[in-house]
Amino acid sequence: MDRGTLPLAVALLLASCSLSPTSLAETVHCDLQPVGPERGEVTYTTSQVSKGCVAQAPNAILEVHVLFLEFPTGPSQLELTLQASKQNGTWPREVLLVLSVNSSVFLHLQALGIPLHLAYNSSLVTFQEPPGVNTTELPSFPKTQILEWAAERGPITSAAELNDPQSILLRLGQAQGSLSFCMLEASQDMGRTLEWRPRTPALVRGCHLEGVAGHKEAHILRVLPGHSAGPRTVTVKVELSCAPGDLDAVLILQGPPYVSWLIDANHNMQIWTTGEYSFKIFPEKNIRGFKLPDTPQGLLGEARMLNASIVASFVELPLASIVSLHASSCGGRLQTSPAPIQTTPPKDTCSPELLMSLIQTKCADDAMTLHLKCTITGLTFWDPSCEAEDRGDKFVLRSAYSSCGMQVSASMISNEAVVNILSSSSPQRKKVHCLNMDSLSFQLGLYLSPHFLQASNTIEPGQQSFVQVRVSPSVSEFLLQLDSCHLDLGPEGGTVELIQGRAAKGNCVSLLSPSPEGDPRFSFLLHFYTVPIPKTGTLSCTVALRPKTGSQDQEVHRTVFMRLNIISPDLSGELPPGCTSKGLVLPAVLGITFGAFLIGALLTAALWYIYSHTRSPSKREPVVAVAAPASSESSSTNHSIGSTQSTPCSTSSMA
C-alpha cells in the first residue's frame, strides 16, 4: 500500500467503527427479567386484532358490526363506547351491534344519540346501568353462523375477535376497507374503525448494564410493525414518580419508519427515537430522530452508548395509538421478579360493588340457584344454614322453594343473598328474586277491531287484524316486550315476517300502544296475489319479560303461537291509507282475463259481419277462426295459478 494512502485508510476505518454501534450492541450483556408491577407498568391502545375485517357498505340502511370477545376468566368488566360524527344532531343510519362473549361480562355501554340495536346473550352480559337501546337475544351459534345471522340483517361493516379487552372504542361510519364483503382474516388492522385496550398490561422487563458507572436509567419502547404500513402517530405518555433532581433518564423509542411520536412526559428526559417526534406542549414542532437498531440487543447497546447503567423498562408492543408508561425506579434502583407461574385458575377478586351485581339467579324445577365467580369467604341465603358449594371455578347456592327462608308469591320467588368477602368486615346483602314460571301463562290473541273486545281465530285477507300478547297473572316488577312475530302459511304460502328486532316489517304492520295493563299490541294487513290461498296458518311471537330495574340476569324469553283459519278474501276490499300495493288480487286478474276474452270475441264477430256483408257472393271463401291469443292467455293464466304469494302489502306485481 502506498504510504500516502495509509493515513486515509486508518481514518476511514476509525470512522466506520465509530458510526456502527450495532456490532458493539450485540456484545452487550444485560439479562432482561420481568419487573414487578409496583416498579413499572405499561398499558396501550391498539387497532391490531387477532382476527378482523373492515368492509364498505355506503348505501346500507343498517350499519352492522360484530364483536367476538374472549375472556380467560369471568366475570369481567368492559367499557364499550360507540362514537359517531352526527349530522343535524343525529346519526343518519341505524346500527346493529352483535356482541358474542364466552363468559360473564359486566358491561358499561355508551352510545348516546345513536339508534342502536344490540344483539347479545342475556345470560352472560350484565349492564352496569339500563342501556336505553333496543335489544335482541343472540342465538347460541358458532362464529360462522353468527356472521351469517348478522349478514341476513344487513351488510357487515366490521367484525373483530378480541382477547380479554378492558375497553373498546367503535367509531361508526369510519370504514376505509376496500372489501365489499367482510370475512375474518388473521392479524388485521382495524384502522380508525376500532381501537381497544387489553386488560393485561404489557410485559415490562429490566436489567443492569455491566461496566457502566453512574445512575442513569433508560426506558426502551419498541413498537413492532403492523399489518398496514400507513403513516401513524403513537402518543407516548410517560409518568415517572421521581423528584426532578433524582432523575437522569433517557427515553428510547423504536418503531417502523412510518411511525412518528407525540411525547407527553412529566419529567425532562433525553429523547432518542426513530422517525420524527414532537412534544405535547409543542405539537407543531417536529424533530427529526435517528436510525436505531431493530433488535433488543441493538437497543440495549444504544442505552449503553448513552451512558445508562440500568434499563428500568424494556417493552415490546404491537402497533399502538396510545402507550402509557408508569414507573417508580429512580437513581439506579431496580427490582425484578420472576415470571409468575399459575398452576390453577383462581377465582377473580371482585370489588363489593361488582360482586353484588354479578350474582346470577335462576329458578327451575322448584328450586332457586345462585352462581358467583368471585373470591369470597362465604355465600348463604337469609337462612345461614343454607351454604354455597365451592365448585372450583364458582360458588353455587341452591335451595328448594320450601326451605332456606324462600318467600313464594303468585309470580315471584324471593330471598336474600348474604356474601362474606375478605375486604369487608361486615357481610354484603342483596335481595334476589326470579319469576315463578310455573305459575305464569302467556296468551296470544287475534282481534278484528282496535278495541280488542272479542278474540277470533279467523283471518280474512284484506281486512285489518289486531294482535295482543298477554301474561297472567301480571308481574308488576317486569316489563313484557315483543321481540319478533311471523305468520307461517305452510309450504304454499311460506313465512310472512311481521316484526323483527322489535320493529315493524313493512308499511302494513304497525306497532300499537300497549294495553292499560302493559300488554304489547300490533296490527297487520295481509294480501294474497295468487292462488291457491292457504286455509290455515300459524302466528308465532317471541316475547321477553325484562326487569324494570334494568338488571338483565332475570330476563325471560318465551314463544307463543296460535292456529288461524283463513277465509276467502273480500273481492271489494281496498287498501287503507299508507298501505301501498302494485299487485293485483286474484278476482281482478280473472276479471281482466274475462273482459279481454269478451272484447276479442265481440270484435271477431263484428269483423265477420262486416266482411260477410261487403264482398260479392262469388268471392266468398271459407274462414278459419284462430283462437290462439285467447288460449295462450288462458294458458298463461292457468300457469300463474300454480302458487300462492302472500305478504303484508307486498310491492311485487303479477300484471
Salt bridges, closest charged atoms under 4 A:
GLU63 OE2 - HIS65 NE2 2.76
GLU63 OE1 - ARG93 NH2 2.82
GLU94 OE1 - HIS117 NE2 3.28
GLU137 OE1 - HIS557 NE2 3.31
GLU152 OE1 - ARG153 NH1 3.66
GLU161 OE2 - LYS143 NZ 3.16
ASP164 OD1 - ARG199 NE 3.01
ASP189 OD2 - ARG232 NH2 2.66
GLU195 OE1 - ARG171 NH2 3.62
GLU210 OE2 - HIS29 NE2 3.53
GLU217 OE2 - HIS219 NE2 2.77
GLU239 OE1 - HIS326 ND1 3.16
ASP264 OD2 - LYS280 NZ 3.62
GLU316 OE1 - ARG205 NH2 3.81
GLU316 OE2 - ARG222 NH1 2.58
GLU389 OE1 - ARG391 NE 3.51
ASP390 OD1 - LYS347 NZ 3.21
GLU416 OE1 - ARG429 NH1 3.21
ASP483 OD1 - ARG546 NH2 3.50
ASP483 OD2 - HIS557 ND1 3.34
ASP519 OD2 - ARG470 NE 3.36
GLU555 OE1 - ARG546 NE 3.15
GLU555 OE2 - HIS557 NE2 2.61
